[in-house]
Amino acid sequence: MDSSLDLNGLAKSLPAANLEKAEKDLLNNFKAAALSITTLYRSSRHASKRAYNAGYATACQDLMSMIQQGVSTGGVALSGSSNPAGDVMTIGRIMDWIEARMEAV
């Protein structure tokens, strides 16, 4: 048998230190990648929560502004009250405004 094709001694002829270093490097690279993904996930969750809160605050501010404008111009009336001018702020009018805003989005 030709000694150049002898594979029995191949494992013994490879340097052991390079294999251990390569495995350690691979493990360190994997840990760094896992940490990056975890950091990305956490930061995206935080950004998503901030965006949701900002949108919610804007919606509440829009509603408050609409109610304040209606109250300052015409006062507040119950939904069943009749007002010939139609400029009184009613719950029905507020609900109609909210529905129109939701449909616009």
Contacts in CASP RR format, 6 or more apart in sequence:
PFRMAT RR
TARGET T0000
AUTHOR 0000-0000-0000
METHOD contacts of the structure
MODEL  1
MDSSLDLNGLAKSLPAANLEKAEKDLLNNFKAAALSITTLYRSSRHASKR
AYNAGYATACQDLMSMIQQGVSTGGVALSGSSNPAGDVMTIGRIMDWIEA
RMEAV
59 101 0 8 1.000
62 101 0 8 1.000
63 94 0 8 1.000
63 98 0 8 1.000
66 94 0 8 1.000
66 97 0 8 1.000
67 89 0 8 1.000
67 94 0 8 1.000
70 87 0 8 1.000
70 89 0 8 1.000
71 89 0 8 1.000
73 87 0 8 1.000
74 85 0 8 1.000
74 87 0 8 1.000
74 88 0 8 1.000
74 89 0 8 1.000
75 88 0 8 1.000
75 89 0 8 1.000
76 88 0 8 1.000
76 89 0 8 1.000
76 90 0 8 1.000
77 83 0 8 1.000
77 88 0 8 1.000
77 89 0 8 1.000
77 90 0 8 1.000
78 90 0 8 1.000
78 91 0 8 1.000
79 90 0 8 1.000
79 91 0 8 1.000
79 92 0 8 1.000
80 90 0 8 1.000
81 88 0 8 1.000
81 90 0 8 1.000
END
